[in-house]
Amino acid sequence: MLNIGCHLSPSKGLLAMGKTALALGANTFQFFTRNPRGSRAKPMNAEDAAALMAFAESHAFSRFLAHAPYTLNACSASPETREFAEQTMADDLSRMEYLPGNYYNFHPGSHVGQGTEKGIQMISDLLNRILRPEQHTVVLLETMAGKGSEVGGRFEELRAILDRIVLPEKVGVCLDTCHVFDAGYDIVNHLDDVLDEFDRIIGLSRLKAVHLNDSKNQMGSRKDRHEKIGQGHIGLEALVRVSNHPLLRSLPFCLETPNETEGYAAEIALLRSHFIE
C-alpha cells in the first residue's frame, strides 16, 4: 500500500485532521506544531490526541509528521534566535509525547556567514540538549535545497550532524524531492545513483519519510520552490518512480505542493493509480 498524505491544518483539532486525511484518500499526513511563521501553540488536548491515535490505528495509518515552524534557526548567529529555536523544539517534543511513535521534522537552519562547520556544530549541540532517552518521537533532519547559507543541501552535511548526536536512534532524515533536485541530485535520470549515494553517506536506515514535491526550477537551481505533481521540472514519471522504488515505497510520503484540499485529493488519487501493489 502507498502511504501517502499531505500537509493539513490542525486548527479544528487533531482528530478532525485525521478524518480530513481519510476523506482525501490519505493514510498519513503532516501538520505544523504551531503557527509556521510565529511561536504560538495551542495547549495540547490529551483527549483529542488519544482520539487521533485510536483513529489512525483503526484506519491503518502510517506514521505521520509534525513540522517545526519555518522561523526556527538552530544555527543562527544570534544567541536569542538559537535560544528561541531550542525552547520551541523542546516544547514541541514534549507535546509530541501525546502522539507517541511519530516524527518531528525540521529544517536544520542557515549558518548566515558563520560557515557550514560552525552551523553543523550548533545544530548538533542543540539536538543533544533537547533529546531525551525516554522520548517516543524521532526527530527528522530535512534535506535542503542549499539556498543561501542553508545547512543540509548536501548529504555530507546531514551525516556530519548525525555523527555528533549522542542519541542517534532519536534522529533520522526526511528526503524532500524538490529540495534534493534543486540541490543538484538528479532523481529524474539517476534515482538509483542518488539513493546509492545517500546510503553510502548517510545510510538508508536513517531515511524515515519523504516529502513528495515537484519543482518549479531546474535541477541545481538551489531555489526551493515547490510545484504541483507533474507540473514541474521533476515530472510525474520521475515522482512515480520515487514512490514505487523498492527502497522507498514503505515510507510515509507527504505532499507539500501548492494546493487546496481538492488539489491534494486529486494528487493522492493520481499517485495511488500509479502505485504498483
C-alpha positions as CSV (number, residue, x, y, z in Angstrom):
1,M,0.0,0.0,0.0
2,L,1.2,3.5,-0.8
3,N,1.5,5.5,2.4
4,I,0.6,9.0,1.2
5,G,-0.9,12.1,2.6
6,C,-0.5,15.9,2.5
7,H,0.0,18.9,4.7
8,L,-3.1,19.7,6.8
9,S,-4.1,22.4,9.3
10,P,-4.8,21.2,12.9
11,S,-6.9,24.3,13.5
12,K,-10.1,22.2,14.0
13,G,-8.4,19.7,16.2
14,L,-6.2,16.6,15.8
15,L,-9.0,14.1,15.3
16,A,-10.6,16.3,12.7
17,M,-7.3,16.4,10.9
18,G,-7.2,12.6,10.8
19,K,-10.7,12.5,9.4
20,T,-9.8,15.0,6.8
21,A,-6.9,13.0,5.7
22,L,-9.0,9.9,5.4
23,A,-11.6,11.8,3.3
24,L,-8.8,12.8,0.9
25,G,-7.8,9.2,0.4
26,A,-4.7,9.6,2.6
27,N,-3.3,7.3,5.2
28,T,-0.7,9.7,6.6
29,F,-0.4,13.5,6.9
30,Q,1.8,16.3,8.1
31,F,0.9,19.3,10.2
32,F,2.6,22.3,11.8
33,T,3.1,22.1,15.6
34,R,2.2,25.8,15.8
35,N,2.0,28.9,13.6
36,P,4.6,28.3,10.9
37,R,5.6,31.9,10.9
38,G,5.3,32.5,14.6
39,S,5.7,30.9,18.0
40,R,2.2,30.4,19.4
41,A,1.0,26.9,20.1
42,K,-2.4,25.9,21.3
43,P,-2.5,23.8,24.5
44,M,-2.4,20.1,23.7
45,N,-5.8,18.4,24.2
46,A,-4.9,15.0,25.6
47,E,-8.4,13.5,24.8
48,D,-8.2,14.8,21.2
49,A,-4.7,13.4,20.8
50,A,-5.7,10.0,22.1
51,A,-8.7,10.0,19.8
52,L,-6.4,10.7,16.8
53,M,-4.1,7.9,17.8
54,A,-7.0,5.5,18.0
55,F,-8.5,6.7,14.7
56,A,-5.1,6.3,13.0
57,E,-4.7,2.8,14.2
58,S,-8.2,1.7,13.3
59,H,-7.7,3.0,9.7
60,A,-4.2,1.6,9.3
61,F,-2.5,4.9,9.0
62,S,1.2,5.1,8.5
63,R,3.3,7.2,10.9
64,F,2.6,10.9,10.4
65,L,4.8,14.0,10.6
66,A,4.7,17.1,12.8
67,H,6.7,20.0,11.2
68,A,8.5,22.6,13.1
69,P,7.9,26.3,12.3
70,Y,9.9,27.9,9.5
71,T,11.0,30.6,11.8
72,L,13.4,28.4,13.7
73,N,17.1,28.6,13.0
74,A,19.2,26.3,15.2
75,C,22.5,27.8,13.8
76,S,21.7,31.5,13.8
77,A,24.4,34.0,14.6
78,S,22.0,35.4,17.1
79,P,22.0,33.7,20.6
80,E,18.5,34.8,21.1
81,T,17.3,33.2,17.8
82,R,19.1,30.0,18.7
83,E,17.5,30.0,22.2
84,F,14.1,30.5,20.7
85,A,14.6,27.5,18.4
86,E,15.8,25.4,21.3
87,Q,12.9,26.3,23.5
88,T,10.3,25.8,20.8
89,M,11.7,22.4,19.7
90,A,11.9,21.2,23.3
91,D,8.3,22.2,23.9
92,D,7.2,20.6,20.6
93,L,8.9,17.3,21.6
94,S,7.2,17.4,24.9
95,R,3.8,17.9,23.2
96,M,4.6,15.1,20.7
97,E,4.6,12.6,23.6
98,Y,0.8,12.8,23.4
99,L,1.2,11.4,19.9
100,P,3.9,8.7,20.5
101,G,5.7,6.9,17.8
102,N,5.6,9.6,15.1
103,Y,8.0,12.0,13.6
104,Y,9.1,15.6,14.2
105,N,10.6,17.2,11.1
106,F,12.6,20.4,11.0
107,H,14.8,22.5,8.6
108,P,18.4,22.3,10.0
109,G,19.0,26.0,9.7
110,S,21.2,28.6,8.0
111,H,24.6,29.5,9.3
112,V,24.3,33.1,8.0
113,G,28.0,33.6,7.2
114,Q,29.5,31.6,10.2
115,G,30.4,28.7,8.0
116,T,28.9,25.3,7.4
117,E,31.1,23.6,10.0
118,K,30.0,26.1,12.7
119,G,26.4,25.6,11.7
120,I,26.7,21.8,11.9
121,Q,28.2,22.0,15.4
122,M,25.4,24.4,16.6
123,I,22.6,22.2,15.2
124,S,24.0,19.0,16.7
125,D,24.7,20.7,20.1
126,L,21.1,21.9,20.2
127,L,19.7,18.5,19.4
128,N,21.9,16.9,22.1
129,R,20.5,19.3,24.6
130,I,16.8,18.6,23.9
131,L,16.8,14.9,23.0
132,R,15.8,12.5,25.8
133,P,16.3,8.7,26.1
134,E,12.6,8.3,27.1
135,Q,11.1,10.2,24.2
136,H,8.9,8.4,21.7
137,T,9.4,10.8,18.8
138,V,12.1,10.6,16.1
139,V,13.4,14.0,15.0
140,L,14.0,14.3,11.3
141,L,16.5,16.5,9.6
142,E,15.1,17.6,6.3
143,T,17.2,17.6,3.1
144,M,17.5,21.2,1.9
145,A,17.9,22.9,-1.5
146,G,21.1,24.6,-0.5
147,K,19.9,28.2,-1.0
148,G,21.9,30.9,0.7
149,S,23.7,29.6,3.7
150,E,21.4,26.6,4.4
151,V,22.9,23.6,6.1
152,G,21.7,20.3,4.7
153,G,21.9,20.9,1.0
154,R,24.5,18.1,0.8
155,F,24.2,14.6,2.2
156,E,27.6,15.0,3.8
157,E,26.3,17.9,5.9
158,L,23.5,15.9,7.3
159,R,25.8,13.0,8.1
160,A,28.1,15.4,9.9
161,I,25.2,16.4,12.2
162,L,24.2,12.8,12.7
163,D,27.7,11.8,13.6
164,R,27.6,14.2,16.6
165,I,24.3,13.1,18.0
166,V,24.6,11.3,21.4
167,L,21.2,9.5,21.0
168,P,21.4,8.5,17.3
169,E,18.3,6.4,17.4
170,K,16.3,9.5,18.1
171,V,17.3,11.3,14.8
172,G,16.6,10.4,11.2
173,V,16.2,12.1,7.8
174,C,13.3,13.3,5.7
175,L,14.1,13.5,2.0
176,D,12.4,16.3,0.1
177,T,12.3,15.6,-3.7
178,C,12.1,19.2,-4.7
179,H,14.9,20.1,-2.3
180,V,17.4,17.4,-3.4
181,F,16.6,18.1,-7.1
182,D,17.2,21.8,-6.6
183,A,20.4,21.0,-4.7
184,G,21.7,19.1,-7.7
185,Y,20.8,15.5,-7.1
186,D,19.5,14.0,-10.4
187,I,16.5,12.0,-9.2
188,V,14.9,12.2,-12.6
189,N,17.6,10.4,-14.6
190,H,19.7,8.7,-11.9
191,L,17.4,7.9,-8.9
192,D,19.3,4.7,-8.1
193,D,22.6,6.5,-8.1
194,V,21.3,9.2,-5.8
195,L,19.9,6.6,-3.4
196,D,23.2,4.7,-3.5
197,E,25.0,8.0,-2.6
198,F,22.5,8.6,0.2
199,D,23.1,5.1,1.5
200,R,26.9,5.4,1.3
201,I,27.0,8.8,3.1
202,I,24.0,8.7,5.5
203,G,22.6,5.2,5.4
204,L,19.1,4.3,4.1
205,S,18.2,3.0,7.5
206,R,18.2,6.7,8.7
207,L,15.6,7.7,6.0
208,K,12.2,7.8,7.7
209,A,9.9,9.8,5.4
210,V,9.7,11.6,2.0
211,H,8.3,15.0,1.1
212,L,7.0,14.3,-2.4
213,N,7.0,17.6,-4.4
214,D,7.7,18.7,-7.9
215,S,10.0,21.7,-8.5
216,K,9.3,25.0,-10.3
217,N,13.0,25.2,-11.1
218,Q,15.6,23.2,-12.9
219,M,18.0,20.8,-11.2
220,G,20.7,22.5,-9.3
221,S,18.9,25.9,-9.1
222,R,19.2,26.0,-5.2
223,K,15.9,27.9,-5.1
224,D,13.4,25.6,-3.3
225,R,10.1,26.4,-5.0
226,H,7.6,23.5,-4.9
227,E,5.3,22.8,-7.8
228,K,2.2,20.5,-8.2
229,I,2.9,16.9,-9.1
230,G,3.6,16.6,-12.8
231,Q,3.7,20.3,-13.5
232,G,7.4,21.0,-12.7
233,H,10.9,20.0,-13.8
234,I,10.9,16.7,-11.9
235,G,7.7,15.5,-13.5
236,L,5.1,12.8,-12.8
237,E,7.1,9.9,-14.2
238,A,10.1,10.5,-12.0
239,L,8.0,11.1,-8.9
240,V,6.1,7.8,-9.6
241,R,9.4,6.1,-9.7
242,V,10.3,7.6,-6.3
243,S,7.0,6.4,-4.7
244,N,7.4,2.9,-6.3
245,H,11.1,2.4,-5.6
246,P,11.7,-0.8,-3.5
247,L,13.9,1.1,-1.1
248,L,11.4,3.9,-0.5
249,R,7.9,2.5,-1.1
250,S,7.2,1.6,2.5
251,L,7.9,5.0,3.8
252,P,5.3,7.7,4.5
253,F,5.1,10.2,1.6
254,C,3.7,13.7,2.3
255,L,2.7,16.2,-0.4
256,E,3.7,19.8,0.2
257,T,2.6,21.0,-3.2
258,P,0.8,24.4,-3.7
259,N,-2.7,23.0,-3.4
260,E,-6.0,23.4,-1.7
261,T,-8.0,20.3,-0.4
262,E,-9.4,19.3,-3.8
263,G,-5.9,19.5,-5.4
264,Y,-4.4,17.3,-2.7
265,A,-7.2,14.7,-3.1
266,A,-6.5,14.6,-6.9
267,E,-2.8,14.2,-6.4
268,I,-3.2,11.5,-3.9
269,A,-5.6,9.6,-6.3
270,L,-3.2,10.2,-9.2
271,L,-0.2,8.7,-7.3
272,R,-2.2,5.8,-6.0
273,S,-3.3,5.0,-9.5
274,H,0.4,4.6,-10.5
275,F,1.4,2.6,-7.5
276,I,2.3,-1.0,-8.2
277,E,0.9,-3.2,-5.4
